[in-house]
Amino acid sequence: MAAPVNSVVNSSAKCSSFNATSFQKKTRSRLISIPGTRPSVQNGQLLVSTGVTSLDYLLGGGLAVGTVLLIEEDRYDSYSRMILKYFLAEGVVCRHELFVASAQHTPDDILQELPSPILDDVAIHKPVEQPRLSHEPQDSLDAMKIAWRYQNLPKVQTALASSSRFGHYYDVSKMMEAEIREAAKCHRFYLPEHPTQSSPTHSPMLESYSALLKSLRDVIQREGFEVTAPMSKSRNILRIGLHSLGSTLWGDDLCCHDNPRHGHALTTFLYGLRALLRSSLSVAVVTVPSHLIQNRALMGRITRLCDNAIALESFKGSEREANPLYKDYHGLLHVRQVPHLNCLASQLPDHKDLAFKLKRKQFSIEPHFYSTDVFFLTSHMSFTLKQVLV
């Protein structure tokens, strides 16, 4: 079970001796109060924002603490790495601790590319109201009132968004300032700086994954992120970003063969990672180059070992890039796995046809209605019309 909202609190209230029935008045227990978190209205889990408002809505309000989000990378690893940076940037703004691991880019390079937060999306100052002149028409004054009313809304809005505000907005055209970024505490794991040697052990996990899991366990225990840790100091959230697991840079051969020799290495690591997160105030985002993994059955097991899973299909370099039906988008988003923690039924997304686009300043996810069914229906109607005219 993932880390619940209820912290280690006093035992439940005892029934009063004067109460002759089984009815008891509900009392609000003391909840964990951590900046940048909120309880889920669906299953009571403690949630954090991914940094992308539309993705939070898609996942049922945010990422549950103690869970793993799997992102199947797009072909050029541009949009998947951008979502990872959003996730880390939200942690910096909320003053959460970070753990960044990579075998290709140094963690410092990833952190230097975090998007800049839009600080004026929370509080927008109203201009000073101008005195009304006698010759101004009433219609223009009403239009100005409507304009000021719209200024109270957030600067950026997406198609997939809930009514309650959670998380922050970011400008991908600007990099986060160094003083803001350096204020957050970050733990780094760069594989070339952790030389590993193959050992003749019977463990199916690679030495690179073993070193990564050991480093994670040490940080969680040393920094007091365990749920059972004493409440001597204020609690915080550990955001874990693991980039491109399963690639050859990690020493894995998933992307090289149909029947890889280390076929169980990544799945064994995910078993250990999920067990580690379930008992800690941590949440992880893992990216995997799924388009390079030839064994689809193995990719299915990797997906099922994660609590949430999405796949990004970029239009770059494909036939859909020039298709006018997708001219407003940069790729498709597929939901592979939905969370089902502390509930009998999973929270299914409202829309199945989802697309993402990168605007000038923001990454957003929206439902698209230009499916193949509409395309074939339009083609069929056009062909039928030609037959009628002939």
C-alpha positions in Angstrom: 0.0 0.0 0.0 1.3 3.5 -0.8 2.0 6.1 1.8 -1.4 7.1 3.2 -2.6 10.5 4.1 -3.0 9.6 7.7 0.4 9.8 9.5 1.5 8.0 12.5 -1.1 9.4 14.9 -2.8 8.4 18.1 -4.9 5.3 18.2 -8.5 5.7 17.3 -10.8 7.3 19.8 -12.4 4.8 22.2 -16.2 4.5 22.4 -17.7 6.4 25.2 -19.3 4.3 28.0 -22.4 6.3 27.7 -22.8 5.5 24.0 -25.2 2.6 23.9 -25.3 2.3 20.1 -22.6 1.6 17.5 -23.0 5.1 16.0 -19.9 7.3 16.6 -19.3 10.8 15.6 -16.5 11.1 13.0 -13.4 13.0 14.2 -10.8 14.4 11.9 -7.5 12.8 12.5 -4.3 14.7 12.3 -3.0 14.7 8.7 0.4 15.1 7.3 0.9 18.7 6.4 3.5 19.0 3.7 3.7 21.9 1.2 2.9 20.9 -2.3 0.6 18.0 -1.4 -3.1 17.4 -1.0 -5.3 14.4 -0.2 -7.2 12.7 -3.0 -11.0 13.0 -2.9 -11.3 9.6 -4.5 -9.2 7.3 -2.3 -7.6 9.4 0.4 -4.0 9.1 -0.9 -1.6 11.9 -0.5 -1.0 13.5 -4.0 1.7 15.7 -5.5 1.5 17.5 -8.8 3.5 16.4 -11.8 4.0 20.0 -12.8 1.7 19.6 -15.9 -1.9 20.5 -14.9 -3.5 18.5 -17.7 -1.5 15.4 -16.7 -2.6 15.8 -13.1 -6.2 15.8 -14.2 -5.6 12.7 -16.4 -4.1 10.8 -13.5 -7.0 11.5 -11.1 -5.7 14.7 -9.5 -2.0 14.0 -9.3 0.6 11.4 -8.4 0.0 9.4 -5.3 2.9 9.4 -2.8 4.6 6.0 -2.8 3.9 5.2 -6.5 5.7 5.0 -9.8 4.8 6.8 -13.0 6.3 5.2 -16.1 6.7 7.3 -19.2 7.4 5.5 -22.5 9.7 7.8 -24.3 9.0 9.3 -27.7 11.4 8.4 -30.5 13.8 11.4 -29.9 13.3 11.6 -26.1 12.4 15.3 -26.2 8.8 15.4 -24.8 9.3 12.6 -22.3 12.4 14.4 -20.9 10.4 17.6 -20.8 7.7 16.0 -18.6 10.5 14.7 -16.3 11.8 18.3 -16.0 8.3 19.6 -15.2 8.1 17.0 -12.4 11.5 18.1 -11.0 10.7 21.8 -11.4 7.5 21.4 -9.4 9.6 19.8 -6.7 11.9 22.8 -6.6 9.0 25.3 -6.3 7.4 23.2 -3.6 10.7 22.8 -1.8 10.7 19.0 -2.0 13.9 17.1 -2.1 15.1 15.7 -5.4 16.8 12.5 -6.5 18.0 12.6 -10.1 19.6 9.5 -11.8 20.9 9.2 -15.4 23.4 7.2 -17.4 23.5 9.6 -20.4 23.2 13.2 -19.0 24.7 14.4 -15.8 22.1 15.3 -13.2 23.4 18.9 -13.2 22.7 19.2 -16.9 19.2 18.0 -16.4 18.6 20.4 -13.5 20.0 23.4 -15.4 17.3 22.9 -18.1 14.4 23.1 -15.7 11.6 25.4 -16.9 11.1 28.7 -15.2 8.0 29.0 -13.0 5.4 31.6 -13.9 5.3 33.4 -10.5 2.4 35.8 -11.5 -0.1 33.0 -12.2 -1.1 32.9 -8.5 -1.5 36.5 -7.6 -2.4 39.0 -10.3 -2.6 42.6 -9.1 -5.6 44.5 -10.2 -5.0 47.9 -11.7 -6.2 51.0 -10.0 -9.7 51.7 -10.9 -10.0 54.9 -13.1 -12.6 57.5 -12.3 -15.6 57.4 -14.6 -15.9 60.2 -17.1 -19.2 61.7 -18.0 -18.7 61.2 -21.8 -17.8 57.5 -21.6 -20.6 55.2 -22.9 -22.0 52.6 -20.7 -21.2 49.7 -23.1 -17.4 50.5 -23.0 -17.5 50.5 -19.2 -19.2 47.1 -19.1 -16.6 45.7 -21.5 -13.8 47.0 -19.3 -15.4 45.3 -16.3 -15.5 42.0 -18.1 -11.8 42.5 -19.1 -10.8 43.0 -15.5 -12.8 40.0 -14.5 -10.8 37.8 -16.9 -7.6 39.1 -15.5 -8.3 37.3 -12.2 -8.1 34.0 -14.0 -4.8 32.0 -14.4 -2.6 33.1 -17.2 -2.5 29.6 -18.7 -5.4 27.2 -19.0 -5.5 23.8 -20.5 -8.4 21.7 -21.9 -7.9 19.0 -19.3 -8.1 20.8 -16.0 -10.0 20.5 -12.8 -11.9 23.3 -11.0 -9.5 23.3 -8.0 -6.1 24.7 -8.4 -3.1 22.4 -7.8 0.5 22.8 -8.9 2.1 25.7 -10.8 2.6 26.8 -14.3 6.0 27.0 -16.1 7.5 28.7 -19.1 9.5 26.3 -21.2 11.1 29.1 -23.2 13.0 30.3 -20.1 15.3 28.4 -17.8 14.8 28.4 -14.0 17.0 30.9 -12.2 20.1 29.4 -10.5 19.2 30.9 -7.1 15.8 29.2 -7.2 17.2 25.9 -8.4 20.0 25.8 -5.9 17.7 26.4 -3.0 16.3 22.8 -3.4 18.2 19.9 -1.9 19.1 17.4 -4.6 20.7 14.0 -4.5 22.5 12.9 -7.7 23.3 9.5 -9.2 25.4 9.6 -12.4 26.3 6.0 -13.5 29.7 6.8 -15.0 30.7 8.1 -11.6 29.6 4.8 -10.0 31.8 2.2 -11.7 30.3 -1.2 -11.4 31.8 -4.7 -12.1 29.9 -7.7 -13.1 29.8 -10.2 -10.2 29.1 -13.9 -10.5 26.1 -13.7 -8.2 22.8 -15.4 -9.0 20.8 -12.1 -8.7 19.1 -11.2 -12.0 19.6 -7.5 -11.3 22.4 -5.7 -13.0 25.1 -4.1 -10.9 24.1 -0.7 -12.2 20.5 -1.1 -11.0 21.8 -2.6 -7.7 23.9 0.5 -7.1 21.0 2.8 -8.0 18.6 1.0 -5.6 21.2 1.0 -2.8 21.8 4.7 -3.3 18.0 5.3 -3.2 17.6 3.3 0.0 20.5 5.1 1.7 18.9 8.5 0.9 15.5 7.5 2.1 16.8 6.1 5.4 19.4 8.8 6.0 17.1 11.8 5.2 14.1 10.4 7.2 11.6 9.8 4.3 10.4 6.5 5.8 6.8 6.5 7.0 8.0 4.9 10.3 10.6 7.5 10.9 10.3 9.6 14.1 8.4 12.8 13.8 11.2 14.8 15.3 11.4 17.2 12.3 9.0 18.4 9.7 8.3 15.8 7.0 9.0 16.4 3.3 8.6 14.6 -0.1 11.4 13.0 -2.1 10.8 13.3 -5.8 12.8 10.7 -7.8 13.5 11.1 -11.5 15.1 8.1 -13.2 16.0 8.8 -16.9 16.0 6.2 -19.7 16.2 3.0 -17.7 16.6 -0.1 -19.8 18.9 1.6 -22.3 22.3 0.2 -23.2 24.0 2.9 -21.2 22.7 1.2 -18.1 24.4 -2.0 -19.2 21.0 -3.5 -20.2 20.4 -5.4 -23.4 16.6 -5.0 -23.6 17.0 -2.8 -26.7 19.4 -5.1 -28.5 17.8 -8.6 -28.7 14.4 -10.3 -28.9 15.4 -12.5 -26.0 17.8 -10.4 -23.9 20.2 -12.1 -21.5 19.3 -9.6 -18.8 15.5 -9.8 -19.4 14.6 -9.8 -15.7 17.1 -7.1 -14.6 14.7 -4.1 -15.0 11.7 -5.9 -13.7 13.6 -7.0 -10.6 14.7 -3.4 -10.1 11.1 -2.1 -10.4 10.0 -4.7 -7.8 12.6 -3.3 -5.4 11.8 0.3 -6.2 8.1 -0.1 -5.7 8.6 -1.9 -2.4 10.9 0.9 -1.3 8.4 3.6 -2.2 5.4 2.0 -0.6 6.9 2.5 2.9 8.3 6.1 2.3 7.2 9.6 1.5 8.6 9.3 -2.0 7.3 9.4 -5.6 9.1 8.4 -8.7 8.9 9.1 -12.5 10.7 6.6 -14.7 11.3 7.0 -18.4 12.0 3.9 -20.6 12.8 3.8 -24.4 10.0 1.4 -25.1 10.2 1.9 -28.9 13.6 0.2 -28.8 12.5 -2.8 -26.7 11.7 -5.6 -29.2 10.1 -8.0 -26.7 6.6 -6.7 -26.3 5.7 -9.3 -23.6 8.6 -8.1 -21.5 7.5 -4.4 -22.0 4.0 -5.4 -20.8 5.5 -6.8 -17.6 7.4 -3.6 -17.1 4.2 -1.6 -17.5 2.3 -3.7 -15.0 4.9 -3.2 -12.4 4.3 0.5 -12.4 1.2 2.2 -10.9 0.8 4.7 -13.7 2.0 4.4 -17.3 1.7 6.7 -20.3 3.3 6.5 -23.7 4.3 9.4 -25.9 4.1 9.1 -29.7 5.7 12.0 -31.4 4.8 13.1 -34.9 8.3 14.2 -35.7 9.7 12.2 -38.6 6.5 10.3 -39.2 3.7 10.5 -41.8 1.4 12.2 -39.3 3.6 15.2 -39.1 2.3 16.4 -42.5 -1.3 15.1 -41.9 -3.6 18.1 -41.8 -5.8 16.3 -39.2 -3.0 16.6 -36.7 -1.7 20.0 -37.6 -2.5 21.5 -34.1 -0.6 18.8 -32.2 2.9 17.4 -31.8 2.0 13.9 -30.9 -0.4 11.4 -29.3 -0.5 10.3 -25.7 -1.6 6.8 -24.8 -2.7 5.7 -21.3 -1.2 2.3 -20.6 -1.9 1.9 -16.9 -4.2 3.7 -14.5 -3.8 3.8 -10.7 -6.0 1.5 -8.6 -4.8 2.1 -5.1 -7.2 1.9 -2.1 -10.2 1.6 -4.5 -12.3 -1.2 -6.0 -12.5 0.4 -9.5 -9.7 2.3 -11.3 -10.1 5.9 -12.2 -10.5 5.9 -16.0 -9.8 9.0 -18.0 -12.7 10.8 -19.6 -11.1 10.8 -23.0 -9.3 8.0 -24.9 -8.1 10.0 -27.8 -5.5 12.3 -26.3 -2.8 14.4 -28.0 -0.1 16.7 -26.7 1.3 19.9 -28.1 4.1 22.3 -27.1 3.0 25.8 -27.3 5.3 28.7 -27.3 5.6 28.6 -23.5 3.8 25.5 -22.2 3.3 21.8 -22.7 -0.3 20.6 -22.6 -2.4 17.5 -23.1 -5.8 17.8 -24.8 -8.4 15.5 -26.2 -8.3 15.3 -30.0 -11.3 14.5 -32.1 -9.6 13.8 -35.5 -9.5 10.1 -35.1 -9.1 7.6 -37.9 -12.9 6.9 -37.7 -13.6 10.4 -38.6 -11.1 10.3 -41.4 -12.6 7.2 -43.0 -16.1 8.5 -42.5 -15.2 11.7 -44.3 -13.5 9.8 -47.1 -16.6 7.5 -47.5 -18.9 10.5 -47.6 -16.8 12.1 -50.3 -16.7 8.9 -52.3 -20.5 8.5 -52.0 -21.0 12.1 -53.1 -18.9 11.6 -56.2 -21.0 8.6 -57.1 -24.2 10.6 -56.7 -22.9 13.4 -58.9 -21.8 10.9 -61.6 
